[in-house]
Amino acid sequence: MRFRRLKLSGFKSFVESAHLHIEPGLTGVVGPNGCGKSNLLEAIRWVMGEASAKSLRGAGMEDVIFAGTATRPARDFAEVSLLIERDEDEAGESEVTRRIERGAGSAYRIDGRDVRAKDVALLFADAATGAHSPALVSQGRIGAVIAAKPVERRQMLEEAAGIAGLHARRKDAEQKLRATEANLERLDEMLLDQEARSGALRRQAKAAERYRVLSERIRLAEARLIYARWAEADRAAEAASGEAMKAQAEVARLQGAMDTARRLQETSAAALGERRDAAAAAREAGRALAHHLATARATRDTAIRRLDELDRLISALSADTTRERSLLADAQAAAAALDEERHSLDQRLASGEAIAARIAADLTKAEARSREAEAVLAALLARDAAMRAERRVADAAIE
Ligand code: ATP
C-alpha cells in the first residue's frame, strides 16, 4: 500500500483545504517550528483511526478541529482524506476519509461509502500499517522504540512481518466464533423449544385428525339428519299443501257463506232500518194514542163529573118538579076549591053582586097563578128534556 495524497480541511492549523501529494521516492516537508509539520503526520494517524486524543496532543477528540485564531473564527468540522494505492489482490486506488463535527463525533468513508472505524482499521492492518504502526515514527518516538517493552516490540515485529491484520482478523474471527457459539446455544435452546412445540403440535395434529374424522362423521350424520328432516319436511309440505287446498276450498266456501251472510246482513240491515222506522212511527203513534187516551180519559172524567153534576141537577129538578107538581096539585086543589068556592059563590052570586065581583077577581088571580105555574112547569119540563139530551150526548162521548 502506498499513500498518494493527503487532503486536510479544518484539521488543526490547516483551516483552508490543503493537499499534500506524496510522490514515489522520498517526500520531505520543511518549515519553521510550529508551522504544522507534525500536524500532517497526526492527520495521517487520525484518518487511519487513531482513537486517543492524548496521542494527538489534545484533551478531547474535538481538539483536532481548527480552534480559530485572533483573526479567524473556529470551524465546526475537520475532515482528512488519504488517497491510497494498493497493489495486492484488490489493486487500485481508494480514498479513506474521516470527518469530525462538533457534538456529532467521527464518521468514516471509503470511496464515499459510509463504513465503520473497524473496517478502516482492518484495511490498514491488512497492509501492515495503521494508526499505531511503528512505521510511523513521530517526534521523540525513536527513543521509545529503543526502550520498548517485549510486547510492544513483538507488535512492532508482527507489523513489520505484516501479520497485524491477521491478528485483527483472528480477534474478529474469535468474536464472531463466540457470537456463533452463543447463537448455537440459542439455537439449541430454540431447538429444544421447537421439539417441545413439535410434540405439542403432534398432539394437536392428532387431535386435529381426530377432529377431522369426527367432523366427517358428524357431517355425514348431519347430512343424514338433514335428509331425513328434508324428507319429513317434504311429506309435511305435501300434507300441508293438501291441507292448504282443503283450507282454500273451505276458505272459498266460507267466503261464499260470508258473502251470503253479508248480503243477508245488508238486507237485514235495510229491514232493520225499515223496522226501526216503523217502530219509531209506532212509538210516535203510541205516543199520539196515549195522548188521545189521556185526553179521552180527561174528557171521560169531565163527562162523568158532568153526569154526576147532571144527576145532581136532575135530582134537584125532580125535587123541583115534585115540589112544582105539589104546587100544581095545590093550585089544582086551590082551583078546585075555587071552583067549589065559585060554585058557592055562584050560589052566593045570586046572593050578591059584590060577592060575585070579588069572587071573579079571586078567580082571575087564581087563573093567573095557574098560568104562571103551568109556564114554570113547561120551562122545567123543557129543561128536563134538555138535560136528558145532554146526558145522551155525554153517554155517546163516553162510548
Ligand atoms: P515543531 O518543528 O516545533 O515540532 P511543527 O512544524 O511540527 O513544529 P506543529 O507542532 O505540527 O508544528 O504545529 C503546531 C501548530 O499547530 C501550532 O502553531 C498550533 O498553534 C497549531 N495548532 C495545533 N492545533 C491547532 C488547532 N486545533 N487549531 C489551530 N491551530 C492549531
Residues whose N, C-alpha, C, O or C-beta is under 5 A from the ligand:
A	BS01	ATP	K12 S13 P32 N33 G34 C35 G36 K37 S38 N39 D63 V64 I65 F66 A67 G68
